Amino acid sequence: LFLDTMPLDVDYLPPIIRYREQEQQHIARCIQPLLQNRSGKNVLVTGAPGIGKTVSVKAVLDQMENEAPSIVTLYVNCWKKDTSHKVALELCDQLGFKFVQHRDTSDLFKEIARLLNKKCAVIVLDEVDMLTDQQVLYTLMEEVYRKTLIFITNNVSWFAGVDDRVRSRLLPERVEFRPYNATEIYGILDERVKYAFVSGVFSQEAFLMVVDKTTEAGDVRVGLRLLRESGEAAEEKASRTILPEHTELVIQKFGVVKKKDRQLLTDYEGYL
């Protein structure tokens, strides 16, 4: 049933990020001064979980790496690296600086600044609201010269709680991601099905059930999980087709997703 399960992974980067062209262009414009060896604008990316924030930013970084390899691009997930010291260690690792054992945080950031100030840099702190301290924000702002700092968060009020000294220096452009509507969710999941499954094995009825539940959740990650698990449930039953009964088993397994106040099937009838 499966061609490739990678397109169903939340970290998968599709060839084209659909429905996020304007947001990506805004982020790219903030980075653009780096191409002239000038400091770019900082960016605050906000929006609910599972609506394409991280994948859109990564797509811009990927394009930057291809078109301007002289610009350093760094990405840290602060859910996993939640202190300034852990962020510093991760940046050192990505920069290839290995002599970090028993070095304190300030020394590590001095080395990071020394390496980055030879070039221009884009530094992304994803889930930035998970940081337990703000030293990394102040240090990157003050010590790295030609850069764009991109902060991604689900918490729209995070920046208001940042220290005044840091906030006044960062002055980020805000890029707000709106939730996907049902038609967009249909289009995104339909594309992933084409990448992940043998043509024709995912029945339309089962697929619409996935779209329905994903729209209720407002989170594409829910849909990716349901697609994968539906395929696995069908394989366990030795079925050559993924049927509504397989998807229903998966939905029952994960429970009912909280329904939001929006239209469901009627929003994507144009695709049928």
LINVENPE-V377566 format. One record per run of one state. SS is the DSSP state (alpha for helix, beta for strand, coil for the rest). FROM is the first residue (numbers start at 0). LEN is the number of residues. If there is no record, write none. Layout:
{{SS:FROM:LEN} {SS:FROM:LEN}}
This chain:
{{coil:0:1} {beta:1:1} {coil:2:3} {alpha:5:3} {coil:8:12} {alpha:20:16} {coil:36:6} {beta:42:4} {coil:46:6} {alpha:52:15} {coil:67:4} {beta:71:6} {coil:77:6} {alpha:83:12} {coil:95:9} {alpha:104:12} {coil:116:4} {beta:120:6} {coil:126:1} {alpha:127:3} {coil:130:4} {alpha:134:9} {coil:143:3} {beta:146:7} {coil:153:5} {alpha:158:3} {coil:161:2} {alpha:163:7} {coil:170:2} {beta:172:4} {coil:176:5} {alpha:181:15} {beta:196:1} {coil:197:4} {beta:201:1} {coil:202:1} {alpha:203:14} {coil:217:2} {alpha:219:17} {coil:236:5} {beta:241:1} {coil:242:1} {alpha:243:11} {coil:254:10} {alpha:264:7} {coil:271:1}}
